[in-house]
């Protein structure tokens, strides 16, 4: 079955070079702007409940794949980082 989309094959070297060319042409501000625009559109269309729902699904998936111990480990790392930052300010 032929590729019905225009442009190079997804994941090919040509596609990668095309993406790099766009990045060089428009720069990081362009991606920030379009990302913000997309996020605002989703927020208007779906509302805050949507974000709560996908956050919950993501958390459940992470727990399934990483195990509940994962949250304990990252919580300890976060706490250590917070203490280090607080002592640097103090």
PyMOL commands that set and color helices and strands:
alter all, ss='L'
color gray80, all
select helices_A, chain A and resi 13-46+48-66+68-89
alter helices_A, ss='H'
color red, helices_A
deselect
rebuild
show_as cartoon
